[in-house]
């Protein structure tokens, strides 16, 4: 696992620089899906999942490490989460407006991404050596309504001509993939599970927290929204489109929210973009391509600088 630090500045600020370093020595286990935040005291806290595989490996756990402010080396890794007998994957760290640390992640049920359980932990004491002192843990449950299927159907119709086979019944021999997905989107047992994390949440000036999520069952992204500091959550409308996942989101100066998504599978391997003008509550635009990427396994991550 490697950490990379990049600083770009303007005016009389220090010159930009780029550094990279190993968080721990190379080892045989699979390590993936890292997340890093800067703590209020200037420490860096990183986490990732690690084990003999991914969704099919029950020994997968979330581990973390800390780089003390001014230190030259990362700490020894420490445990961050372990759901016994289930793989723990895709951790994401976040410091909220009250300076509390959150960690969102998934426990994979039945060895299927589509059955993943979205979980979170919270800590007030997390700036000392070792793992955070978690004081609260729960599952984050979402209940997309009828709007979910309706929005998907509208989005798929707009892409019928752009995505080969999406709306084709192949001479009447099968139901078009778009129709199959819309039918599945009306099944509560499918829409209320399988939502996964991958990128950092965003806090809006209003205090609203947006947690980007995606589904490997529907290949679509949406946001979990909270207007009460995470006491309760509800789903946004889905980002209309197809073959998309792992949204990352930034806020523009005019208040628009821009999500960048990875295009899934072996189709065109592009980064997609969608815009919301209502704080992600509903009505995001259909995703549109912005540029190609070189590998189908790449995730994008976007940050807005202080300079805008």
Secondary structure, DSSP 8 states (H G I E B T S, - for coil): -EEEEEE---TTS---EEEEEESS---SSEEEEEEEEE-TTS-EEEEEEEESSSTT-TT-EEEEEEE-TT-SS----EEEE--TTSEEEEEEEEE-TTS-EEEEEEEESTT-GGG-EEEEEEEEE-SSSSS-EEEEEEE------HHHHHHHHHHHHHHTTTSTTTT--TTTTS--HHHHHHHHTT-HHHHTS-EE--S--EE-TTS-EEEEEEETTTTEEEEEEESSTTSS-EE------SSEEEEEEEE-TTS-EEEEEEE-TTS--EEEEEEESSTTSS-----EEEEE-S-TT--------TT-
